[in-house]
């Protein structure tokens, strides 16, 4: 039977739903990425940046940013008739990191967005997913005017394991984002298969 289609009048099979996190530093493009692919109106929890927040919200390199996510972004994309991804964009600032444990519950994997102008801002996300054995890939968001580096240079700068995929991504472009999401699903499935094999020997 083909998933999602009825057979002899039976109701269609429910699609598999997977949870993917979108993480990274402040101003790296998480909200933009979720909005670029979501087939529903994305839930956004953005607030205007204020003078009071300037000491904690470092806007160097993203001076044009005037809002910040204070809870999460949420969107949904149907990759196939039988496969739906729910996207949860995490807040980037350190003061909201307490929410990450709850958001990561049940997640299949994550996309860590990186900005080559502020590469150190994604260290915390990389470390978080490594420590919790949550498979992830790094999507280097190609900002206009930002220096471009080979993916291997980015891998070395972030001290990533050889198996962690690194992709060039445009968070504004639907097809580019879909490629990253498909990549993280494939990586997570391979990661799970490797762990099963390691356990069963």
C-alpha positions in Angstrom: 0.0 0.0 0.0 1.2 3.5 -0.8 1.3 5.7 2.4 -1.4 8.4 2.5 -3.7 6.7 0.0 -6.8 4.7 0.9 -7.2 1.0 -0.1 -10.7 -0.5 -0.6 -12.3 2.5 1.1 -10.0 2.4 4.2 -9.0 5.8 5.6 -5.6 7.0 4.5 -2.6 6.1 6.6 -1.5 8.9 9.0 1.8 10.5 7.9 4.9 10.1 10.0 5.5 13.3 11.9 9.1 14.3 12.9 10.3 17.1 15.1 13.3 19.1 13.9 15.0 21.9 15.8 16.5 25.0 14.2 19.2 26.4 16.4 22.2 28.8 16.3 23.3 32.2 17.6 21.4 35.4 17.8 20.5 36.9 14.4 21.6 33.9 12.4 18.4 33.5 10.5 16.4 30.9 12.4 13.1 32.8 12.1 13.7 33.4 8.4 14.4 29.7 7.8 11.2 28.5 9.4 9.2 31.2 7.6 10.8 30.3 4.2 9.4 26.7 4.2 6.4 26.6 6.5 3.2 25.7 4.7 1.2 27.1 7.6 1.5 30.7 8.9 4.5 30.3 11.2 4.1 31.0 14.9 6.6 33.7 15.8 7.4 35.0 19.3 9.5 38.0 18.3 9.8 41.2 20.3 11.4 44.5 19.5 15.0 44.9 20.7 15.2 47.6 23.4 17.9 49.8 24.8 17.7 47.7 28.0 18.6 44.6 26.1 21.7 46.1 24.4 24.1 44.9 27.1 23.0 41.2 26.6 22.0 41.2 22.9 25.1 41.6 20.9 24.1 43.0 17.5 27.6 43.5 16.1 27.5 42.0 12.6 23.7 42.1 12.5 23.2 45.8 13.1 20.0 45.8 11.0 18.2 43.4 13.3 15.4 45.1 15.3 13.6 42.1 16.8 14.5 39.0 18.7 12.8 35.6 19.4 11.8 35.3 23.0 10.3 31.8 23.0 10.3 29.8 19.8 9.4 29.8 16.1 7.1 27.0 14.9 6.3 25.9 11.4 5.3 22.8 9.4 6.4 21.3 6.0 5.1 18.2 4.2 8.2 16.6 2.5 6.2 13.7 1.1 2.6 12.5 1.3 3.6 10.3 4.3 6.2 12.6 5.9 5.6 15.8 7.8 8.2 17.8 9.6 7.4 20.1 12.6 10.1 22.8 12.9 10.9 24.4 16.2 13.3 27.4 16.1 15.1 27.9 19.4 15.9 31.3 20.9 19.5 32.3 20.3 20.3 34.4 23.4 21.9 32.8 26.4 19.1 34.0 28.8 16.6 31.8 27.0 18.7 28.6 26.9 16.7 27.1 29.8 13.9 26.4 27.2 16.2 24.2 25.0 15.7 21.0 27.1 11.9 21.2 26.7 12.1 22.1 23.0 14.6 19.2 22.3 12.4 16.6 23.9 11.5 14.0 21.2 13.4 15.8 18.4 14.8 13.6 15.6 17.6 16.1 14.9 18.6 19.7 14.4 19.9 22.2 11.9 22.5 24.5 13.5 22.7 27.7 11.5 26.0 29.4 11.3 27.1 32.9 10.2 30.8 33.1 9.1 31.0 36.6 10.5 30.0 35.3 14.0 31.0 31.6 13.8 31.6 31.4 17.6 27.9 32.1 18.2 26.9 28.6 17.2 29.5 26.9 19.5 26.8 26.6 22.3 24.3 24.9 20.0 26.9 22.5 18.6 28.0 21.6 22.1 24.4 21.2 23.3 23.5 18.6 20.6 26.8 16.8 20.9 26.4 16.3 24.7 22.9 15.0 24.3 23.7 12.8 21.3 21.1 14.6 19.1 22.2 14.3 15.4 22.6 17.7 13.7 24.0 19.3 10.6 25.5 22.7 10.3 23.9 25.0 7.7 26.2 28.0 6.9 23.7 30.8 6.1 25.1 32.6 3.1 24.6 36.3 4.1 25.3 38.9 1.5 28.7 40.4 2.1 29.8 37.6 4.5 33.1 35.9 3.7 32.7 32.4 2.1 34.8 29.5 3.2 35.0 25.9 2.1 32.9 23.6 4.2 36.0 21.8 5.5 37.3 25.0 6.9 34.0 25.6 8.7 34.2 22.0 10.0 37.7 22.5 11.4 36.8 25.9 12.9 33.8 24.4 14.8 35.8 21.2 15.6 33.1 19.0 14.2 33.2 15.2 14.0 33.8 13.9 10.5 30.3 12.5 10.3 28.5 15.9 10.9 27.3 17.3 7.5 28.1 20.9 6.7 26.0 22.6 4.0 25.9 26.0 2.4 22.3 27.3 3.0 20.2 30.3 2.2 17.7 30.7 4.9 15.5 32.8 2.6 15.3 30.3 -0.1 12.6 27.5 0.2 14.5 24.9 -1.9 17.8 25.5 -0.1 16.1 25.1 3.3 14.3 21.9 2.1 17.7 20.5 1.1 19.0 21.2 4.6 15.9 19.6 6.2 16.1 16.5 4.0 19.8 16.3 4.9 19.2 16.4 8.6 16.5 13.6 8.3 18.9 11.4 6.3 21.7 12.1 8.8 19.5 11.3 11.8 18.4 8.0 10.2 21.9 7.0 9.5 23.0 8.1 13.0 20.2 5.9 14.5 21.2 2.9 12.4 24.8 3.2 13.4 23.9 3.3 17.1 21.6 0.3 16.7 24.4 -1.6 15.0 26.9 -0.6 17.8 24.5 -1.9 20.4 23.6 -5.2 18.7 27.2 -5.8 17.6 
